[in-house]
Amino acid sequence: MSDPVVSPWKNGHGTPFVELDRADWAALAPTTMLPLRETEIVQLRGLGEPLDISEVTDVYLPLSRLLNLYAAGARQLHRATSDFLGERAQRTPFVIGVAGSVAVGKSTIARLLRELLARWEDTPRVELVTTDGFLFPNAELGRRGLMDRKGFPESYDRRALLRFVSAVKSGAAEVRAPFYSHLSYDIIPDAQIVVRQPDILIVEGLNVLQPPGPGHGLSVSDLFDFTVFVDARTQDIARWYEERFLKLQRGAFTNPKSYFHRFSTLTEAEARSRARSIWTEINEPNLVKNIRPTRSRATLVLRKDPNHAVSKVLLRKV
């Protein structure tokens, strides 16, 4: 499937986004110093993602500066609103949502933003939570007949996710989230992630930009202060997924405790065939039906080329 990554506002329609080429975007923060060493960047890379200093400097350093400005603006608005109301309400965290397909690189971007934003003096406490922890446990997914739809909106406990982000956003002293193990491919009972009043919370996941479902007045995306959608052509993401599957098959899947250990003995041809089948039957339908339609709801869209490098940035007009 070949789909050009184009704006949905072509053919004469106005667009709510400003579209910038990579060079123009990089020029927006020329004096911002890179606070990460090359070794740190290497450690943040996802499997098969060629993240390097130039990518970080050109794309993500300006983004961290923009996010810093938005967070500062939110604090100023909070102070002004508190003055207007005649009260001194506690400052609440700035919440960022990062969305995109499986294998598009959103997890790497979320980790990188966490490290960059924590280097800014006014936002030293940055927490990252993935929505994997809010998937229903495998036993519940099996009971509901959803094991083959893991990652689809209905496979998540969306109420629990909404309660979690609401509690963090309200300034609760301590909020706990379930812990998901990619090794066992399941929620780990009695294991939790604890978030304690961060300056910034990053929530990363496939469907974090979903609007409220039928009969629901609020979705987690309504609580975000800024959202990022990581975009690429379907055929490129499919290839990245296949290559990542092969690397996992030769690496993590060889662990006898891995949920996918049964795939470790496949030949390369068999592994490629299996990866393509999973992509075609599960990941691509989820991308086309649920994930990509939320792209237009983002504050900022990062468009990737076939080599995983960001070529364009679309920023919603203020």
C-alpha positions as CSV (number, residue, x, y, z in Angstrom):
1,M,0.0,0.0,0.0
2,S,1.5,3.3,-1.0
3,D,-0.1,6.4,0.4
4,P,1.4,9.9,0.0
5,V,1.8,11.7,3.3
6,V,-0.3,14.7,2.4
7,S,-2.2,17.3,4.2
8,P,-6.0,16.7,4.5
9,W,-6.5,20.4,3.7
10,K,-5.4,20.5,0.0
11,N,-7.4,21.4,-3.0
12,G,-8.0,25.0,-2.0
13,H,-9.2,24.3,1.6
14,G,-7.6,26.4,4.3
15,T,-5.3,24.6,6.7
16,P,-5.0,25.1,10.5
17,F,-1.3,24.2,10.3
18,V,1.9,26.0,9.4
19,E,4.0,23.6,7.4
20,L,7.8,23.9,7.7
21,D,10.6,22.1,5.9
22,R,13.3,20.6,8.1
23,A,15.8,23.3,7.4
24,D,13.3,26.1,8.2
25,W,12.3,24.3,11.4
26,A,15.9,23.8,12.5
27,A,16.6,27.5,12.0
28,L,14.0,28.4,14.6
29,A,16.3,27.6,17.6
30,P,19.8,28.4,16.4
31,T,21.2,29.4,19.7
32,T,19.8,26.5,21.8
33,M,22.6,24.3,23.0
34,L,22.3,20.5,22.8
35,P,22.4,19.2,26.4
36,L,22.9,15.5,25.4
37,R,26.1,13.7,24.6
38,E,26.2,11.3,21.6
39,T,26.4,8.3,23.9
40,E,23.1,9.4,25.6
41,I,21.5,9.7,22.2
42,V,22.6,6.2,21.2
43,Q,21.0,4.9,24.4
44,L,17.7,6.5,23.6
45,R,17.4,5.0,20.1
46,G,14.7,2.5,19.4
47,L,15.4,-0.8,17.6
48,G,16.4,0.0,14.0
49,E,16.1,3.8,14.3
50,P,19.1,5.7,13.1
51,L,18.7,8.6,15.5
52,D,21.8,10.8,15.5
53,I,23.0,14.2,16.7
54,S,21.9,16.1,13.5
55,E,18.4,14.7,13.9
56,V,18.2,15.7,17.5
57,T,19.7,19.1,16.8
58,D,17.5,19.9,13.7
59,V,14.2,18.5,14.9
60,Y,13.9,17.7,18.6
61,L,15.9,20.5,20.1
62,P,13.7,23.2,18.5
63,L,10.7,21.1,19.6
64,S,11.9,21.0,23.2
65,R,12.3,24.8,23.0
66,L,8.8,25.2,21.7
67,L,7.4,22.9,24.4
68,N,9.3,24.9,27.0
69,L,7.6,28.1,25.7
70,Y,4.2,26.5,25.8
71,A,4.7,25.2,29.3
72,A,5.9,28.7,30.4
73,G,2.8,30.2,28.8
74,A,0.6,27.7,30.6
75,R,2.1,28.8,33.9
76,Q,1.5,32.4,33.2
77,L,-2.1,31.7,32.2
78,H,-2.5,29.8,35.5
79,R,-1.2,32.7,37.5
80,A,-3.5,35.2,35.7
81,T,-6.5,32.9,36.1
82,S,-5.7,32.5,39.8
83,D,-5.4,36.3,40.2
84,F,-8.7,36.7,38.4
85,L,-10.4,34.2,40.8
86,G,-8.8,35.7,43.8
87,E,-7.1,32.4,44.8
88,R,-3.7,30.8,44.9
89,A,-4.3,27.4,43.3
90,Q,-1.5,25.0,43.0
91,R,0.3,24.8,39.7
92,T,-0.6,21.7,37.8
93,P,1.6,19.6,35.4
94,F,1.9,20.4,31.7
95,V,0.7,17.3,29.9
96,I,2.0,16.2,26.4
97,G,0.5,13.4,24.3
98,V,2.6,11.6,21.7
99,A,0.7,9.4,19.2
100,G,1.5,7.4,16.1
101,S,1.6,3.9,14.6
102,V,3.4,0.9,15.9
103,A,7.1,1.1,14.7
104,V,6.9,4.7,13.7
105,G,9.3,5.8,16.4
106,K,7.0,7.5,18.9
107,S,8.5,5.8,21.9
108,T,12.0,7.0,21.0
109,I,10.7,10.5,20.5
110,A,8.9,10.4,23.9
111,R,12.0,9.3,25.7
112,L,14.1,11.9,23.9
113,L,11.7,14.7,24.8
114,R,11.7,13.6,28.4
115,E,15.5,13.9,28.5
116,L,15.6,17.3,26.6
117,L,12.8,18.9,28.6
118,A,14.3,17.8,31.9
119,R,17.4,19.9,31.0
120,W,15.4,23.1,31.0
121,E,15.8,24.9,34.3
122,D,12.1,25.5,34.9
123,T,11.0,21.9,34.1
124,P,13.4,19.6,35.8
125,R,10.9,16.9,36.7
126,V,9.6,15.2,33.6
127,E,7.7,11.9,33.8
128,L,6.9,9.5,30.9
129,V,4.0,7.0,31.0
130,T,3.0,4.8,28.1
131,T,-0.5,3.6,27.6
132,D,0.6,0.0,27.4
133,G,0.1,-0.1,31.2
134,F,-3.6,0.6,30.6
135,L,-4.2,-2.3,28.3
136,F,-6.5,-4.9,29.8
137,P,-4.6,-7.9,31.1
138,N,-4.3,-10.8,28.7
139,A,-6.8,-12.8,30.7
140,E,-9.4,-10.1,30.3
141,L,-8.6,-9.5,26.6
142,G,-9.0,-13.3,26.1
143,R,-12.4,-13.2,27.9
144,R,-13.5,-10.4,25.7
145,G,-12.2,-12.0,22.5
146,L,-9.7,-9.1,22.0
147,M,-6.3,-10.7,22.0
148,D,-6.0,-10.2,18.2
149,R,-7.0,-6.6,18.6
150,K,-4.4,-5.6,21.2
151,G,-3.6,-2.0,20.6
152,F,-7.1,-1.1,19.2
153,P,-9.0,1.4,21.3
154,E,-11.3,-1.2,22.8
155,S,-8.3,-3.1,24.3
156,Y,-7.5,-0.4,26.7
157,D,-9.1,0.5,30.1
158,R,-9.8,4.0,28.9
159,R,-11.5,5.0,32.1
160,A,-8.5,4.0,34.2
161,L,-6.2,6.0,31.9
162,L,-8.6,9.0,32.1
163,R,-8.6,8.8,35.9
164,F,-4.8,8.6,36.0
165,V,-4.2,11.6,33.8
166,S,-7.0,13.5,35.6
167,A,-5.3,12.9,39.0
168,V,-1.9,14.0,37.7
169,K,-3.4,17.0,36.0
170,S,-5.2,18.0,39.2
171,G,-1.9,18.1,41.1
172,A,-2.3,14.9,43.2
173,A,0.7,14.3,45.4
174,E,1.2,10.7,44.1
175,V,-0.5,8.8,41.3
176,R,0.1,5.2,40.3
177,A,-0.2,3.5,37.0
178,P,-0.1,-0.2,36.1
179,F,3.2,-1.7,34.8
180,Y,3.3,-3.5,31.4
181,S,6.1,-6.0,30.5
182,H,7.0,-6.3,26.9
183,L,8.8,-9.6,27.8
184,S,5.7,-11.3,29.1
185,Y,3.4,-9.2,26.9
186,D,1.1,-8.6,29.8
187,I,0.3,-6.4,32.8
188,I,2.4,-7.3,35.8
189,P,0.3,-7.7,39.0
190,D,1.4,-5.6,42.0
191,A,3.9,-3.7,39.9
192,Q,3.3,0.0,39.4
193,I,4.7,3.2,38.0
194,V,4.6,6.1,40.5
195,V,4.2,9.7,39.4
196,R,4.8,12.4,41.9
197,Q,3.8,15.9,40.9
198,P,6.0,16.4,37.8
199,D,6.5,19.7,36.0
200,I,5.7,17.8,32.7
201,L,4.0,14.5,32.1
202,I,4.4,12.8,28.7
203,V,1.8,10.2,27.7
204,E,2.8,8.1,24.8
205,G,0.6,5.6,22.9
206,L,-1.1,4.5,19.8
207,N,-4.5,6.0,20.4
208,V,-4.0,8.9,22.9
209,L,-5.6,11.4,20.4
210,Q,-8.9,9.5,20.2
211,P,-12.0,11.6,20.8
212,P,-14.5,10.6,23.4
213,G,-16.4,7.4,22.6
214,P,-20.2,7.2,22.3
215,G,-21.8,8.1,25.6
216,H,-18.6,9.6,27.0
217,G,-18.2,13.3,27.5
218,L,-14.4,13.3,28.1
219,S,-11.4,11.6,26.7
220,V,-7.8,11.6,27.8
221,S,-6.8,13.8,24.8
222,D,-9.0,16.6,26.4
223,L,-6.5,16.8,29.2
224,F,-3.4,17.3,27.0
225,D,-1.8,20.8,26.8
226,F,0.2,19.8,23.7
227,T,0.1,16.8,21.3
228,V,2.5,15.4,18.8
229,F,1.6,13.0,16.0
230,V,4.4,11.0,14.4
231,D,3.6,10.4,10.7
232,A,5.0,8.4,7.8
233,R,3.8,6.5,4.7
234,T,2.2,3.2,5.5
235,Q,4.6,1.3,3.3
236,D,7.6,2.7,5.2
237,I,6.1,1.9,8.6
238,A,5.3,-1.6,7.4
239,R,9.0,-2.1,6.4
240,W,10.2,-0.6,9.7
241,Y,7.9,-3.0,11.5
242,E,9.2,-6.0,9.6
243,E,12.8,-5.1,10.2
244,R,12.1,-4.5,13.9
245,F,10.4,-7.9,14.2
246,L,13.5,-9.6,12.7
247,K,15.8,-7.8,15.2
248,L,13.5,-8.9,18.1
249,Q,13.4,-12.4,16.8
250,R,17.2,-12.6,16.9
251,G,17.3,-10.8,20.3
252,A,14.5,-10.5,22.9
253,F,12.4,-13.4,21.5
254,T,15.3,-15.8,22.3
255,N,14.6,-15.4,26.0
256,P,12.7,-18.4,27.1
257,K,10.5,-16.1,29.3
258,S,9.4,-14.1,26.2
259,Y,5.8,-14.4,25.2
260,F,7.1,-14.5,21.6
261,H,9.8,-17.2,22.3
262,R,8.0,-19.5,19.8
263,F,9.0,-17.2,17.0
264,S,12.7,-17.4,17.8
265,T,13.3,-20.6,15.8
266,L,11.7,-19.3,12.6
267,T,13.8,-19.0,9.5
268,E,14.3,-15.5,8.2
269,A,11.8,-16.1,5.4
270,E,9.3,-17.5,7.9
271,A,9.9,-14.5,10.3
272,R,9.3,-12.0,7.5
273,S,6.1,-13.8,6.5
274,R,4.9,-13.8,10.1
275,A,5.7,-10.1,10.5
276,R,3.9,-9.2,7.3
277,S,0.9,-11.2,8.5
278,I,0.7,-9.4,11.9
279,W,1.1,-6.1,10.1
280,T,-1.6,-6.8,7.5
281,E,-4.1,-8.3,9.9
282,I,-3.6,-6.1,13.0
283,N,-1.3,-3.1,12.9
284,E,-2.3,-1.7,9.5
285,P,-6.0,-1.9,10.1
286,N,-5.5,-0.2,13.5
287,L,-3.4,2.5,11.8
288,V,-5.9,3.2,9.0
289,K,-9.1,3.0,11.1
290,N,-8.1,4.4,14.4
291,I,-4.7,6.0,14.6
292,R,-4.2,8.1,11.4
293,P,-7.7,9.7,11.6
294,T,-6.6,11.4,14.8
295,R,-3.6,13.1,13.1
296,S,-5.6,16.3,12.4
297,R,-6.3,16.6,16.1
298,A,-2.6,17.1,17.0
299,T,-0.9,20.3,17.9
300,L,2.2,19.3,15.9
301,V,2.8,16.6,13.2
302,L,6.3,15.2,12.5
303,R,6.5,13.7,9.0
304,K,9.2,11.1,8.5
305,D,10.9,10.1,5.3
306,P,11.7,6.4,4.4
307,N,15.0,6.6,6.3
308,H,13.2,7.5,9.6
309,A,14.4,11.2,9.4
310,V,11.9,14.0,9.9
311,S,11.5,16.0,6.7
312,K,8.6,18.3,7.6
313,V,6.9,19.7,10.7
314,L,3.3,20.9,10.8
315,L,2.4,23.2,13.7
316,R,-1.1,24.1,14.5
317,K,-1.7,27.8,14.1
318,V,-2.4,29.6,17.4
